[in-house]
Amino acid sequence: MATLVTFFSAGGKTANVAKEFASRIGADVFEIVPQEPYTSADIKWTNPVARCNREQIAGKEVPVNGKIEDFDKYDTVYIGFPIWYGQAPRVIHTFGKGYDWSGKAVHAFATSGGSGIGKTAEKLKPSLAGVASLDAKLVHSADEL
Ligand SMILES: Cc1cc2nc3c(=O)[nH]c(=O)nc-3n(C[C@H](O)[C@H](O)[C@H](O)COP(=O)(O)O)c2cc1C
């Protein structure tokens, strides 16, 4: 069985951690890219009508580019993302709903602007159908994974 590192990153911080970690453990990598990429205006959360706020308030789906091939071959999947509004961004929920997580161990990891990991795992679980185990931690570098 194999390990996969997936991640979404709007500003590059989570991407750096994910890529460094994946290269250290020799895992495959899948970058979660929204079909409609975020512009800097889209993620300006201080603007009440910015895309990020509209998506969050409405609990919208955020479709993802591409599909992971041979998802069945992975028994361990890392999912990295920035904390948005105290939990995983909407795009992570949409990504999760696209796969069958039966039998897989999922390790979620996040970077943040200061918030803790909070209830990220509990809130993400319903989007990972059948997941065998799930944990989540806040990280500042690949050393913490
Ligand atoms: C829409 C949005 C919401 C955010 N919400 C939070 C939050 O609730 N708590 C926090 O500590 N940081 C929050 N942040 C900051 C990011 O979590 C932080 O800058 C993260 O490290 C960015 O990772 P990235 O460069 O991989 O996108 C938010 C950022 C954005 C764009």
The ligand as a MOL file (V3000), in Angstrom:
LIG
                    3D

  0  0  0     0  0            999 V3000
M  V30 BEGIN CTAB
M  V30 COUNTS 31 33 0 0 0
M  V30 BEGIN ATOM
M  V30 1 C -10.5070 33.2050 3.7590 0
M  V30 2 C -9.4770 33.0470 4.8320 0
M  V30 3 C -9.8760 32.7150 6.1170 0
M  V30 4 C -8.9320 32.5340 7.1330 0
M  V30 5 N -9.3490 32.1920 8.3990 0
M  V30 6 C -8.4200 32.0190 9.3820 0
M  V30 7 C -8.8200 31.6410 10.6950 0
M  V30 8 O -9.9970 31.4270 11.0040 0
M  V30 9 N -7.8460 31.5070 11.6440 0
M  V30 10 C -6.4950 31.7180 11.3660 0
M  V30 11 O -5.6640 31.5730 12.2450 0
M  V30 12 N -6.1110 32.0570 10.1150 0
M  V30 13 C -7.0240 32.2010 9.1200 0
M  V30 14 N -6.6090 32.5320 7.8630 0
M  V30 15 C -5.1430 32.6510 7.6000 0
M  V30 16 C -4.5500 31.3610 7.0070 0
M  V30 17 O -4.9800 30.1940 7.7030 0
M  V30 18 C -3.0150 31.3680 7.0660 0
M  V30 19 O -2.4920 32.5530 6.5280 0
M  V30 20 C -2.4550 30.1500 6.3150 0
M  V30 21 O -1.1620 29.8280 6.8130 0
M  V30 22 C -2.3760 30.3820 4.8010 0
M  V30 23 O -1.9080 29.1980 4.1760 0
M  V30 24 P -1.6260 29.1770 2.6070 0
M  V30 25 O -0.4810 30.1400 2.3420 0
M  V30 26 O -1.2000 27.7620 2.3340 0
M  V30 27 O -2.8710 29.5440 1.8970 0
M  V30 28 C -7.5510 32.7140 6.8370 0
M  V30 29 C -7.1480 33.0460 5.5370 0
M  V30 30 C -8.1070 33.2150 4.5390 0
M  V30 31 C -7.6470 33.5770 3.1560 0
M  V30 END ATOM
M  V30 BEGIN BOND
M  V30 1 1 1 2
M  V30 2 1 2 3
M  V30 3 2 2 30
M  V30 4 2 3 4
M  V30 5 1 4 5
M  V30 6 1 4 28
M  V30 7 2 5 6
M  V30 8 1 6 7
M  V30 9 1 6 13
M  V30 10 2 7 8
M  V30 11 1 7 9
M  V30 12 1 9 10
M  V30 13 2 10 11
M  V30 14 1 10 12
M  V30 15 2 12 13
M  V30 16 1 13 14
M  V30 17 1 14 15
M  V30 18 1 14 28
M  V30 19 1 15 16
M  V30 20 1 16 17
M  V30 21 1 16 18
M  V30 22 1 18 19
M  V30 23 1 18 20
M  V30 24 1 20 21
M  V30 25 1 20 22
M  V30 26 1 22 23
M  V30 27 1 23 24
M  V30 28 2 24 25
M  V30 29 1 24 26
M  V30 30 1 24 27
M  V30 31 2 28 29
M  V30 32 1 29 30
M  V30 33 1 30 31
M  V30 END BOND
M  V30 END CTAB
M  END
